[in-house]
Amino acid sequence: MILKLAWRNIWRNKRRSLLTAGSVLFALFFALIMRSMQLGVYDNMVQNVVNISTGYIQVHGKDFWDEKTLEYSMEQTDSLEHTLLATEGVADVVPRLESFSLASTGRATKAAMILGIDAEKESRYFDFDEGLTKGQIFPDGNGILLSEGLAEYFKLDIHDTLVLIGQGYHGISANGKYHVSGILKLRSPELNKQLAFLPLREAQFLFGAQHRVTSLVV
């Protein structure tokens, strides 16, 4: 009885009912469109972050995430990498060594984030070489790559020299002088102002952290 009365009431004023139904459908259609666009933007943001740097998972030493120092780095062992690679869905493992140094040209100084990387793997999985604007990525396994903002701050170009002064693993002095082999434009504005890259083994040598990494990116 109630449904019958409701149905009759709907069609008692057809124009009003059609306008109401049309308004609801119109609003629902645009709500779905906006939600789809929103989800697409979110997915694109996630993929950008994953493809640029973070990967899907990162493995760190205990307590490294709370205090990002080399004291909480971990040993890069074949057994650990084999365990990760044996996990279903894991295609590869990318090692990194992250620390900070005071960068200087003699005329200017600035704190810089130093990232030791395996350039071949970074280029394979993280579009690493797409941002290269000048020079090369570690020709003959040497040199330092600067983010564009850092290079502009120091007014450095290819083949110029940058000095790094810092503290390494267990408090040792970590000082080195490197020629600029390339300049990268990074998508992150913050990282583009402060990040420099070294070959992984060179970074391990600089910081006295042989065979150690701060993260394994999966």
Z-matrix of the N, CA and C atoms (Angstrom, degrees):
N
C 1 1.459
C 2 1.537 1 111.13
N 3 1.351 2 115.84 1 -45.49
C 4 1.465 3 119.69 2 -178.45
C 5 1.525 4 110.74 3 -64.18
N 6 1.333 5 116.23 4 -42.71
C 7 1.461 6 120.21 5 179.42
C 8 1.524 7 111.28 6 -64.68
N 9 1.327 8 116.05 7 -38.14
C 10 1.457 9 120.66 8 179.75
C 11 1.523 10 110.72 9 -64.45
N 12 1.344 11 115.30 10 -42.80
C 13 1.467 12 119.71 11 178.56
C 14 1.530 13 111.31 12 -65.84
N 15 1.336 14 115.49 13 -39.84
C 16 1.461 15 119.58 14 179.58
C 17 1.522 16 111.01 15 -63.81
N 18 1.348 17 115.95 16 -42.21
C 19 1.464 18 120.53 17 179.13
C 20 1.530 19 111.29 18 -62.40
N 21 1.303 20 116.51 19 -42.11
C 22 1.467 21 120.25 20 178.63
C 23 1.526 22 110.99 21 -65.85
N 24 1.321 23 115.70 22 -37.31
C 25 1.465 24 119.96 23 -179.22
C 26 1.528 25 111.31 24 -66.22
N 27 1.343 26 115.30 25 -35.96
C 28 1.468 27 119.35 26 178.51
C 29 1.516 28 110.97 27 -60.16
N 30 1.322 29 116.20 28 -45.28
C 31 1.463 30 120.32 29 -174.71
C 32 1.534 31 113.71 30 -91.15
N 33 1.313 32 116.72 31 3.19
C 34 1.457 33 119.56 32 175.88
C 35 1.528 34 110.27 33 -67.55
N 36 1.346 35 115.51 34 -34.55
C 37 1.469 36 120.86 35 175.88
C 38 1.535 37 106.76 36 -129.36
N 39 1.326 38 115.02 37 87.99
C 40 1.461 39 120.35 38 -173.29
C 41 1.529 40 112.45 39 -61.26
N 42 1.314 41 116.53 40 -40.97
C 43 1.461 42 119.55 41 -177.62
C 44 1.528 43 111.31 42 -61.94
N 45 1.331 44 115.21 43 -46.48
C 46 1.466 45 119.40 44 179.40
C 47 1.526 46 110.44 45 -60.86
N 48 1.328 47 116.93 46 -44.28
C 49 1.465 48 121.21 47 -177.79
C 50 1.522 49 111.53 48 -65.35
N 51 1.343 50 116.84 49 -42.22
C 52 1.459 51 120.20 50 179.97
C 53 1.527 52 111.71 51 -66.96
N 54 1.334 53 116.40 52 -39.25
C 55 1.467 54 119.61 53 177.11
C 56 1.522 55 111.49 54 -63.94
N 57 1.335 56 115.90 55 -41.76
C 58 1.469 57 120.23 56 179.02
C 59 1.526 58 110.84 57 -63.99
N 60 1.345 59 115.71 58 -47.13
C 61 1.465 60 119.65 59 179.87
C 62 1.526 61 111.16 60 -63.35
N 63 1.338 62 116.72 61 -40.37
C 64 1.461 63 120.48 62 178.91
C 65 1.518 64 112.05 63 -64.11
N 66 1.339 65 115.82 64 -40.09
C 67 1.468 66 119.90 65 179.17
C 68 1.521 67 111.13 66 -63.81
N 69 1.343 68 115.90 67 -42.66
C 70 1.466 69 120.29 68 179.63
C 71 1.528 70 110.60 69 -64.06
N 72 1.344 71 116.58 70 -46.01
C 73 1.462 72 120.36 71 179.74
C 74 1.526 73 111.56 72 -63.78
N 75 1.334 74 116.61 73 -40.47
C 76 1.459 75 121.29 74 178.70
C 77 1.530 76 110.58 75 -62.21
N 78 1.344 77 116.17 76 -46.31
C 79 1.465 78 120.57 77 179.82
C 80 1.526 79 110.89 78 -64.69
N 81 1.332 80 116.76 79 -41.27
C 82 1.461 81 120.98 80 180.00
C 83 1.526 82 111.00 81 -64.46
N 84 1.336 83 115.99 82 -41.44
C 85 1.463 84 120.41 83 179.82
C 86 1.527 85 111.03 84 -59.86
N 87 1.335 86 116.60 85 -48.55
C 88 1.456 87 119.40 86 -178.69
C 89 1.526 88 112.30 87 -71.23
N 90 1.332 89 117.43 88 -30.68
C 91 1.461 90 119.94 89 175.59
C 92 1.528 91 110.39 90 -63.79
N 93 1.333 92 116.33 91 -41.82
C 94 1.465 93 120.51 92 178.24
C 95 1.526 94 111.40 93 -65.96
N 96 1.348 95 115.94 94 -40.82
C 97 1.463 96 119.72 95 178.13
C 98 1.528 97 110.77 96 -61.99
N 99 1.338 98 116.71 97 -46.93
C 100 1.462 99 120.82 98 -179.20
C 101 1.523 100 111.36 99 -64.12
N 102 1.343 101 116.11 100 -40.23
C 103 1.462 102 119.37 101 179.07
C 104 1.527 103 111.13 102 -65.58
N 105 1.320 104 116.55 103 -39.44
C 106 1.465 105 120.22 104 178.09
C 107 1.527 106 110.93 105 -63.49
N 108 1.335 107 116.07 106 -42.18
C 109 1.462 108 119.85 107 177.94
C 110 1.521 109 110.75 108 -64.43
N 111 1.332 110 116.52 109 -40.92
C 112 1.463 111 121.21 110 179.69
C 113 1.522 112 110.90 111 -61.91
N 114 1.341 113 116.58 112 -46.30
C 115 1.462 114 120.37 113 179.25
C 116 1.526 115 110.93 114 -64.39
N 117 1.341 116 116.03 115 -36.64
C 118 1.460 117 119.84 116 177.59
C 119 1.520 118 112.04 117 -64.00
N 120 1.340 119 116.29 118 -41.58
C 121 1.466 120 120.82 119 177.72
C 122 1.518 121 110.43 120 -64.38
N 123 1.345 122 117.13 121 -44.81
C 124 1.461 123 120.63 122 178.61
C 125 1.521 124 111.05 123 -59.12
N 126 1.345 125 115.59 124 -45.55
C 127 1.464 126 119.90 125 -179.19
C 128 1.520 127 110.97 126 -63.27
N 129 1.326 128 116.58 127 -39.35
C 130 1.463 129 120.49 128 178.52
C 131 1.519 130 111.39 129 -65.67
N 132 1.348 131 116.77 130 -39.25
C 133 1.462 132 120.71 131 177.87
C 134 1.520 133 110.85 132 -63.50
N 135 1.331 134 115.97 133 -44.31
C 136 1.466 135 120.35 134 179.37
C 137 1.523 136 110.32 135 -61.81
N 138 1.336 137 116.52 136 -46.38
C 139 1.459 138 120.12 137 -179.36
C 140 1.523 139 111.36 138 -63.68
N 141 1.335 140 117.32 139 -36.72
C 142 1.464 141 120.24 140 177.94
C 143 1.519 142 111.09 141 -62.53
N 144 1.334 143 116.16 142 -45.90
C 145 1.464 144 120.20 143 179.75
C 146 1.519 145 110.52 144 -64.34
N 147 1.333 146 116.14 145 -44.89
C 148 1.466 147 120.87 146 179.89
C 149 1.522 148 110.44 147 -61.68
N 150 1.334 149 116.74 148 -45.50
C 151 1.460 150 120.57 149 -175.79
C 152 1.518 151 113.16 150 -75.07
N 153 1.327 152 116.92 151 -27.83
C 154 1.458 153 119.50 152 -178.98
C 155 1.520 154 111.30 153 -78.68
N 156 1.322 155 117.67 154 -45.30
C 157 1.463 156 116.86 155 -169.98
C 158 1.514 157 116.43 156 -150.57
N 159 1.312 158 119.04 157 -47.95
C 160 1.463 159 118.43 158 -162.99
C 161 1.510 160 115.16 159 -79.42
N 162 1.350 161 117.82 160 -26.00
C 163 1.450 162 118.47 161 -171.24
C 164 1.524 163 109.74 162 71.79
N 165 1.311 164 115.99 163 -173.91
C 166 1.462 165 119.91 164 -179.61
C 167 1.527 166 111.50 165 -86.82
N 168 1.319 167 116.79 166 -32.05
C 169 1.464 168 121.85 167 -178.87
C 170 1.523 169 107.74 168 -142.78
N 171 1.335 170 116.50 169 145.51
C 172 1.457 171 120.98 170 172.24
C 173 1.519 172 109.33 171 -125.65
N 174 1.319 173 115.00 172 135.28
C 175 1.462 174 121.37 173 177.27
C 176 1.525 175 107.78 174 -104.26
N 177 1.332 176 117.01 175 125.60
C 178 1.465 177 122.44 176 -179.79
C 179 1.522 178 110.19 177 -123.22
N 180 1.326 179 114.98 178 162.65
C 181 1.449 180 120.07 179 170.97
C 182 1.519 181 109.96 180 -69.62
N 183 1.312 182 115.79 181 159.15
C 184 1.463 183 120.71 182 -179.48
C 185 1.531 184 110.39 183 -58.29
N 186 1.319 185 116.54 184 132.63
C 187 1.472 186 125.38 185 176.86
C 188 1.530 187 113.98 186 74.42
N 189 1.341 188 119.11 187 -1.29
C 190 1.469 189 119.11 188 -179.22
C 191 1.522 190 111.53 189 -63.30
N 192 1.333 191 117.14 190 -37.55
C 193 1.463 192 119.68 191 -176.65
C 194 1.523 193 111.45 192 -66.28
N 195 1.336 194 117.43 193 -28.22
C 196 1.467 195 120.69 194 178.79
C 197 1.524 196 111.39 195 -79.96
N 198 1.325 197 116.97 196 -40.74
C 199 1.462 198 121.88 197 178.61
C 200 1.518 199 108.13 198 -132.37
N 201 1.310 200 115.60 199 101.38
C 202 1.464 201 119.71 200 -173.52
C 203 1.528 202 110.84 201 -80.18
N 204 1.323 203 115.40 202 76.36
C 205 1.458 204 121.37 203 176.40
C 206 1.521 205 109.00 204 -125.32
N 207 1.323 206 115.24 205 162.22
C 208 1.462 207 120.19 206 -179.89
C 209 1.519 208 112.38 207 -66.27
N 210 1.330 209 116.40 208 -19.04
C 211 1.472 210 119.04 209 178.34
C 212 1.523 211 111.33 210 -64.16
N 213 1.316 212 116.72 211 -22.02
C 214 1.467 213 120.55 212 179.00
C 215 1.532 214 111.21 213 -107.26
N 216 1.330 215 115.81 214 21.39
C 217 1.460 216 119.28 215 173.19
C 218 1.528 217 108.72 216 -73.28
N 219 1.315 218 116.57 217 175.39
C 220 1.473 219 119.93 218 -178.97
C 221 1.521 220 109.31 219 -133.60
N 222 1.317 221 114.85 220 157.07
C 223 1.455 222 120.08 221 -179.80
C 224 1.525 223 109.96 222 -73.91
N 225 1.309 224 115.39 223 135.45
C 226 1.462 225 120.99 224 178.29
C 227 1.527 226 108.57 225 -86.39
N 228 1.313 227 116.34 226 99.40
C 229 1.460 228 121.05 227 -176.00
C 230 1.526 229 111.10 228 -111.79
N 231 1.326 230 115.10 229 151.02
C 232 1.466 231 119.83 230 177.28
C 233 1.519 232 111.01 231 -64.38
N 234 1.338 233 116.34 232 -35.94
C 235 1.469 234 119.54 233 -177.19
C 236 1.526 235 111.28 234 -64.30
N 237 1.346 236 116.76 235 -39.92
C 238 1.463 237 119.91 236 179.04
C 239 1.528 238 110.60 237 -65.99
N 240 1.320 239 116.34 238 -44.63
C 241 1.465 240 119.38 239 179.92
C 242 1.521 241 111.24 240 -65.10
N 243 1.329 242 117.07 241 -39.36
C 244 1.468 243 120.21 242 178.64
C 245 1.523 244 110.90 243 -64.12
N 246 1.338 245 116.23 244 -37.77
C 247 1.469 246 120.14 245 178.00
C 248 1.523 247 110.70 246 -63.23
N 249 1.332 248 116.18 247 -43.64
C 250 1.466 249 120.08 248 179.20
C 251 1.528 250 111.21 249 -66.29
N 252 1.325 251 116.29 250 -42.66
C 253 1.466 252 120.11 251 -178.53
C 254 1.521 253 112.31 252 -68.03
N 255 1.333 254 115.90 253 -24.16
C 256 1.467 255 119.75 254 179.06
C 257 1.524 256 111.96 255 -79.35
N 258 1.331 257 116.58 256 -8.85
C 259 1.464 258 121.05 257 179.79
C 260 1.523 259 110.08 258 -76.00
N 261 1.304 260 116.30 259 135.86
C 262 1.461 261 121.00 260 -178.59
C 263 1.532 262 111.04 261 -59.55
N 264 1.316 263 116.18 262 131.30
C 265 1.458 264 121.45 263 177.57
C 266 1.514 265 114.56 264 92.42
N 267 1.332 266 118.19 265 -9.38
C 268 1.466 267 121.35 266 -179.79
C 269 1.524 268 109.45 267 -88.65
N 270 1.335 269 116.55 268 119.46
C 271 1.466 270 121.21 269 -178.03
C 272 1.522 271 111.85 270 -89.41
N 273 1.341 272 117.04 271 -36.93
C 274 1.458 273 120.09 272 -177.65
C 275 1.521 274 109.07 273 -164.14
N 276 1.323 275 115.52 274 168.76
C 277 1.463 276 122.41 275 178.54
C 278 1.523 277 107.75 276 -127.33
N 279 1.336 278 116.41 277 128.10
C 280 1.466 279 121.68 278 -176.42
C 281 1.530 280 109.05 279 -112.90
N 282 1.341 281 118.33 280 114.96
C 283 1.470 282 120.99 281 -177.94
C 284 1.526 283 112.21 282 -83.02
N 285 1.338 284 116.06 283 146.86
C 286 1.465 285 121.57 284 176.13
C 287 1.520 286 109.98 285 -143.98
N 288 1.317 287 115.16 286 149.98
C 289 1.463 288 121.61 287 173.34
C 290 1.521 289 107.62 288 -125.99
N 291 1.320 290 116.29 289 118.72
C 292 1.470 291 121.69 290 -173.94
C 293 1.520 292 110.83 291 -115.76
N 294 1.333 293 116.35 292 133.07
C 295 1.462 294 120.67 293 174.61
C 296 1.529 295 108.66 294 -157.79
N 297 1.326 296 115.61 295 -174.50
C 298 1.463 297 120.84 296 -179.64
C 299 1.523 298 109.83 297 -127.56
N 300 1.319 299 115.66 298 149.19
C 301 1.461 300 122.12 299 177.47
C 302 1.520 301 109.25 300 -143.85
N 303 1.314 302 114.72 301 163.87
C 304 1.457 303 120.77 302 170.32
C 305 1.521 304 106.57 303 -91.83
N 306 1.312 305 116.73 304 116.85
C 307 1.462 306 121.60 305 179.80
C 308 1.527 307 109.20 306 -94.68
N 309 1.322 308 115.92 307 140.44
C 310 1.466 309 119.11 308 -176.24
C 311 1.527 310 111.00 309 -147.57
N 312 1.325 311 114.65 310 147.63
C 313 1.468 312 120.94 311 171.76
C 314 1.523 313 110.96 312 -113.32
N 315 1.329 314 116.86 313 -0.01
C 316 1.457 315 120.92 314 -173.93
C 317 1.511 316 111.20 315 97.05
N 318 1.335 317 116.59 316 -33.06
C 319 1.467 318 121.39 317 178.02
C 320 1.522 319 111.57 318 -96.46
N 321 1.323 320 115.94 319 -28.06
C 322 1.464 321 120.72 320 -177.48
C 323 1.521 322 109.40 321 -146.51
N 324 1.322 323 115.25 322 153.50
C 325 1.464 324 120.84 323 177.65
C 326 1.524 325 109.00 324 -133.59
N 327 1.318 326 115.24 325 154.44
C 328 1.463 327 120.17 326 -179.49
C 329 1.526 328 108.52 327 -163.68
N 330 1.335 329 116.20 328 141.87
C 331 1.462 330 120.28 329 174.42
C 332 1.525 331 108.85 330 -69.76
N 333 1.311 332 116.06 331 135.22
C 334 1.463 333 120.68 332 -177.69
C 335 1.520 334 110.03 333 -133.72
N 336 1.308 335 115.00 334 145.67
C 337 1.459 336 121.59 335 173.67
C 338 1.522 337 107.57 336 -88.10
N 339 1.325 338 116.46 337 126.79
C 340 1.460 339 121.53 338 -178.34
C 341 1.524 340 108.69 339 -108.43
N 342 1.315 341 115.60 340 127.77
C 343 1.459 342 120.65 341 -178.53
C 344 1.525 343 109.30 342 -123.46
N 345 1.330 344 115.20 343 114.46
C 346 1.455 345 120.74 344 175.13
C 347 1.518 346 109.24 345 -85.08
N 348 1.337 347 116.84 346 127.73
C 349 1.463 348 119.99 347 -171.60
C 350 1.528 349 111.84 348 -136.20
N 351 1.317 350 114.35 349 159.12
C 352 1.461 351 122.70 350 166.62
C 353 1.529 352 105.52 351 -93.34
N 354 1.333 353 116.66 352 99.19
C 355 1.470 354 121.21 353 -170.57
C 356 1.523 355 112.71 354 -60.05
N 357 1.323 356 116.92 355 -35.58
C 358 1.467 357 119.61 356 -178.86
C 359 1.523 358 111.01 357 -63.51
N 360 1.326 359 116.53 358 -45.36
C 361 1.467 360 119.91 359 179.90
C 362 1.521 361 111.61 360 -70.93
N 363 1.330 362 116.94 361 -37.37
C 364 1.462 363 119.97 362 178.90
C 365 1.534 364 110.69 363 -61.70
N 366 1.338 365 116.40 364 -41.56
C 367 1.464 366 120.30 365 179.67
C 368 1.521 367 111.24 366 -68.82
N 369 1.326 368 116.02 367 -32.45
C 370 1.461 369 120.62 368 -177.08
C 371 1.524 370 111.94 369 -71.10
N 372 1.338 371 116.84 370 -37.46
C 373 1.461 372 119.67 371 -171.40
C 374 1.526 373 114.94 372 -112.46
N 375 1.330 374 119.11 373 -20.12
C 376 1.460 375 120.05 374 -170.24
C 377 1.523 376 114.39 375 -124.24
N 378 1.325 377 118.16 376 21.20
C 379 1.473 378 121.03 377 178.88
C 380 1.525 379 111.02 378 51.96
N 381 1.332 380 115.47 379 33.59
C 382 1.459 381 120.59 380 -171.78
C 383 1.522 382 112.51 381 -60.98
N 384 1.335 383 116.46 382 -40.58
C 385 1.461 384 119.68 383 -173.73
C 386 1.521 385 113.95 384 -84.31
N 387 1.333 386 117.79 385 -5.03
C 388 1.463 387 120.05 386 -178.27
C 389 1.526 388 112.56 387 -67.63
N 390 1.337 389 116.79 388 -27.15
C 391 1.460 390 119.78 389 -178.46
C 392 1.513 391 114.32 390 -88.77
N 393 1.335 392 117.40 391 3.06
C 394 1.466 393 120.48 392 -178.24
C 395 1.529 394 110.34 393 -66.82
N 396 1.327 395 116.20 394 118.30
C 397 1.468 396 120.70 395 -178.93
C 398 1.524 397 112.52 396 -104.14
N 399 1.335 398 116.14 397 -25.54
C 400 1.466 399 120.41 398 179.03
C 401 1.523 400 109.55 399 -145.66
N 402 1.331 401 115.27 400 149.20
C 403 1.450 402 119.73 401 171.97
C 404 1.513 403 114.81 402 76.69
N 405 1.339 404 114.79 403 -154.70
C 406 1.450 405 122.60 404 -176.99
C 407 1.519 406 109.95 405 -132.69
N 408 1.334 407 114.85 406 164.06
C 409 1.462 408 120.34 407 177.54
C 410 1.518 409 109.20 408 -92.57
N 411 1.311 410 116.93 409 101.37
C 412 1.459 411 124.50 410 175.63
C 413 1.532 412 113.00 411 48.70
N 414 1.324 413 118.65 412 63.85
C 415 1.467 414 118.73 413 174.71
C 416 1.523 415 109.93 414 -61.55
N 417 1.309 416 116.30 415 133.39
C 418 1.472 417 122.40 416 -177.00
C 419 1.524 418 111.99 417 59.07
N 420 1.338 419 116.48 418 21.27
C 421 1.462 420 119.72 419 176.66
C 422 1.511 421 114.52 420 74.63
N 423 1.332 422 117.84 421 18.57
C 424 1.465 423 121.27 422 -176.83
C 425 1.526 424 111.36 423 -123.86
N 426 1.345 425 114.79 424 172.79
C 427 1.457 426 121.11 425 174.88
C 428 1.514 427 113.13 426 92.70
N 429 1.317 428 114.24 427 179.08
C 430 1.459 429 121.92 428 179.29
C 431 1.530 430 108.18 429 -130.85
N 432 1.311 431 116.15 430 140.78
C 433 1.460 432 122.20 431 175.50
C 434 1.521 433 108.38 432 -100.97
N 435 1.311 434 117.18 433 132.33
C 436 1.463 435 121.15 434 179.99
C 437 1.520 436 110.51 435 -111.52
N 438 1.319 437 115.68 436 142.57
C 439 1.463 438 119.24 437 169.85
C 440 1.527 439 107.62 438 -67.43
N 441 1.316 440 116.15 439 153.33
C 442 1.462 441 121.39 440 -173.76
C 443 1.528 442 112.26 441 -58.44
N 444 1.336 443 116.22 442 -43.06
C 445 1.460 444 119.73 443 -179.18
C 446 1.515 445 112.59 444 -64.95
N 447 1.332 446 116.50 445 -37.62
C 448 1.462 447 120.58 446 178.83
C 449 1.527 448 110.43 447 -67.68
N 450 1.318 449 116.43 448 -41.30
C 451 1.470 450 120.20 449 178.14
C 452 1.528 451 110.79 450 -63.66
N 453 1.328 452 116.99 451 -40.00
C 454 1.466 453 120.57 452 179.07
C 455 1.528 454 110.89 453 -66.70
N 456 1.335 455 116.54 454 -38.42
C 457 1.468 456 120.01 455 179.70
C 458 1.530 457 110.53 456 -60.31
N 459 1.330 458 115.71 457 -44.29
C 460 1.467 459 120.05 458 -178.28
C 461 1.531 460 112.89 459 -87.38
N 462 1.348 461 116.31 460 -5.52
C 463 1.470 462 121.03 461 -176.22
C 464 1.532 463 110.53 462 56.81
N 465 1.325 464 114.79 463 47.26
C 466 1.464 465 121.02 464 -178.57
C 467 1.518 466 110.81 465 -104.39
N 468 1.323 467 114.81 466 150.60
C 469 1.462 468 121.40 467 175.91
C 470 1.530 469 107.91 468 -131.22
N 471 1.318 470 115.34 469 -178.46
C 472 1.456 471 120.42 470 179.78
C 473 1.529 472 110.41 471 -57.07
N 474 1.334 473 115.98 472 139.00
C 475 1.469 474 125.61 473 178.58
C 476 1.524 475 113.27 474 76.71
N 477 1.344 476 118.86 475 -4.77
C 478 1.461 477 119.55 476 172.23
C 479 1.528 478 109.39 477 -71.13
N 480 1.331 479 115.81 478 168.98
C 481 1.465 480 120.58 479 -173.91
C 482 1.524 481 111.21 480 -114.48
N 483 1.331 482 115.41 481 139.49
C 484 1.465 483 122.06 482 176.73
C 485 1.522 484 108.54 483 -128.20
N 486 1.323 485 115.54 484 135.50
C 487 1.467 486 121.38 485 179.23
C 488 1.526 487 109.39 486 -103.46
N 489 1.321 488 116.58 487 135.47
C 490 1.463 489 122.57 488 176.14
C 491 1.519 490 109.48 489 -112.78
N 492 1.321 491 115.57 490 130.92
C 493 1.466 492 121.78 491 179.49
C 494 1.521 493 107.80 492 -129.15
N 495 1.320 494 116.59 493 122.14
C 496 1.458 495 118.44 494 -177.96
C 497 1.512 496 112.88 495 -163.51
N 498 1.311 497 114.57 496 -164.70
C 499 1.466 498 122.20 497 -179.85
C 500 1.517 499 109.01 498 -120.53
N 501 1.319 500 115.58 499 133.54
C 502 1.446 501 120.00 500 -176.75
C 503 1.518 502 113.39 501 -101.83
N 504 1.302 503 114.90 502 -160.24
C 505 1.468 504 122.87 503 -178.42
C 506 1.525 505 110.05 504 -64.21
N 507 1.308 506 116.59 505 133.22
C 508 1.469 507 123.88 506 -177.90
C 509 1.530 508 112.03 507 60.82
N 510 1.341 509 116.89 508 26.54
C 511 1.457 510 120.77 509 172.58
C 512 1.510 511 116.46 510 81.05
N 513 1.334 512 118.74 511 10.41
C 514 1.465 513 119.28 512 -179.85
C 515 1.526 514 109.94 513 -71.36
N 516 1.333 515 116.31 514 159.14
C 517 1.466 516 120.48 515 176.00
C 518 1.522 517 109.00 516 -71.12
N 519 1.321 518 115.36 517 135.73
C 520 1.463 519 120.55 518 -179.44
C 521 1.520 520 108.55 519 -125.00
N 522 1.327 521 115.89 520 88.08
C 523 1.456 522 121.97 521 -176.88
C 524 1.527 523 109.84 522 -122.57
N 525 1.315 524 116.12 523 139.07
C 526 1.459 525 119.50 524 179.21
C 527 1.511 526 111.45 525 -160.17
N 528 1.331 527 115.23 526 157.92
C 529 1.462 528 121.57 527 178.87
C 530 1.529 529 107.87 528 -123.88
N 531 1.345 530 116.04 529 128.93
C 532 1.464 531 119.98 530 -172.97
C 533 1.525 532 110.66 531 -134.54
N 534 1.325 533 115.03 532 145.47
C 535 1.465 534 118.54 533 173.72
C 536 1.525 535 108.57 534 -90.26
N 537 1.309 536 115.94 535 145.94
C 538 1.467 537 121.73 536 -178.05
C 539 1.528 538 108.55 537 -77.43
N 540 1.336 539 115.69 538 117.38
C 541 1.468 540 119.38 539 -179.61
C 542 1.523 541 112.05 540 -96.28
N 543 1.342 542 116.87 541 -21.28
C 544 1.455 543 119.27 542 -178.77
C 545 1.515 544 112.08 543 -165.86
N 546 1.324 545 115.79 544 162.09
C 547 1.468 546 122.43 545 178.19
C 548 1.523 547 108.33 546 -127.66
N 549 1.327 548 115.30 547 130.92
C 550 1.463 549 122.03 548 -176.90
C 551 1.519 550 110.87 549 -115.71
N 552 1.318 551 116.31 550 139.30
C 553 1.460 552 120.94 551 170.52
C 554 1.521 553 107.90 552 -98.57
N 555 1.330 554 116.53 553 113.79
C 556 1.460 555 121.62 554 -178.16
C 557 1.522 556 110.56 555 -93.73
N 558 1.321 557 116.37 556 149.65
C 559 1.464 558 120.64 557 -177.71
C 560 1.523 559 112.23 558 -71.81
N 561 1.317 560 116.98 559 -29.93
C 562 1.464 561 120.22 560 179.09
C 563 1.528 562 109.61 561 -80.57
N 564 1.339 563 118.95 562 119.58
C 565 1.467 564 120.88 563 -179.37
C 566 1.526 565 112.98 564 -58.53
N 567 1.327 566 117.13 565 -38.13
C 568 1.461 567 120.06 566 -178.63
C 569 1.522 568 111.12 567 -68.13
N 570 1.337 569 116.80 568 -48.88
C 571 1.462 570 120.02 569 179.74
C 572 1.523 571 111.08 570 -64.84
N 573 1.315 572 116.83 571 -30.93
C 574 1.461 573 120.65 572 -178.69
C 575 1.526 574 112.25 573 -67.93
N 576 1.335 575 117.16 574 -12.99
C 577 1.463 576 120.99 575 179.65
C 578 1.527 577 113.17 576 -97.34
N 579 1.353 578 117.87 577 -13.26
C 580 1.462 579 117.51 578 -168.90
C 581 1.523 580 116.37 579 -140.94
N 582 1.326 581 118.38 580 -1.74
C 583 1.462 582 120.04 581 -170.97
C 584 1.526 583 112.15 582 -98.45
N 585 1.331 584 115.12 583 137.34
C 586 1.463 585 122.50 584 173.73
C 587 1.526 586 108.17 585 -132.96
N 588 1.329 587 115.81 586 147.44
C 589 1.461 588 121.08 587 -176.01
C 590 1.524 589 110.86 588 -117.99
N 591 1.329 590 114.81 589 138.88
C 592 1.458 591 122.12 590 172.12
C 593 1.523 592 108.72 591 -123.92
N 594 1.343 593 117.70 592 155.12
C 595 1.465 594 118.04 593 170.05
C 596 1.526 595 109.04 594 -58.46
N 597 1.307 596 117.42 595 144.27
C 598 1.465 597 121.35 596 -173.93
C 599 1.523 598 112.21 597 -53.81
N 600 1.314 599 117.38 598 -47.82
C 601 1.470 600 119.74 599 -177.66
C 602 1.520 601 111.58 600 -65.20
N 603 1.333 602 117.39 601 -34.95
C 604 1.462 603 120.45 602 177.90
C 605 1.522 604 110.39 603 -67.64
N 606 1.333 605 117.14 604 -40.84
C 607 1.466 606 120.76 605 177.54
C 608 1.527 607 110.62 606 -64.93
N 609 1.324 608 117.33 607 -40.00
C 610 1.467 609 120.72 608 177.47
C 611 1.522 610 110.60 609 -62.78
N 612 1.323 611 116.59 610 -39.71
C 613 1.467 612 120.72 611 178.04
C 614 1.525 613 110.72 612 -67.51
N 615 1.338 614 116.98 613 -45.23
C 616 1.465 615 121.31 614 -179.17
C 617 1.522 616 111.50 615 -57.29
N 618 1.320 617 116.64 616 -46.32
C 619 1.465 618 120.90 617 -175.48
C 620 1.529 619 113.26 618 -92.16
N 621 1.329 620 117.07 619 7.75
C 622 1.464 621 119.99 620 179.20
C 623 1.511 622 112.32 621 61.31
N 624 1.320 623 115.74 622 34.43
C 625 1.468 624 120.97 623 -175.91
C 626 1.530 625 109.86 624 -121.17
N 627 1.344 626 114.99 625 53.30
C 628 1.457 627 119.51 626 -179.02
C 629 1.527 628 110.88 627 -57.37
N 630 1.315 629 114.63 628 134.42
C 631 1.476 630 122.61 629 177.74
C 632 1.529 631 112.72 630 63.05
N 633 1.334 632 116.65 631 22.05
C 634 1.461 633 119.66 632 178.47
C 635 1.531 634 109.86 633 -118.94
N 636 1.326 635 115.53 634 151.33
C 637 1.463 636 122.19 635 177.31
C 638 1.526 637 108.36 636 -139.14
N 639 1.320 638 115.85 637 159.03
C 640 1.467 639 119.40 638 175.55
C 641 1.519 640 111.66 639 -98.50
N 642 1.342 641 116.40 640 -16.79
C 643 1.465 642 118.69 641 177.49
C 644 1.519 643 110.68 642 -157.01
N 645 1.319 644 114.25 643 149.94
C 646 1.462 645 122.38 644 169.35
C 647 1.517 646 105.81 645 -118.51
N 648 1.312 647 116.16 646 114.87
C 649 1.460 648 121.18 647 -175.99
C 650 1.522 649 109.03 648 -91.85
N 651 1.322 650 115.60 649 126.68
C 652 1.467 651 121.33 650 -176.95
C 653 1.524 652 109.14 651 -101.40
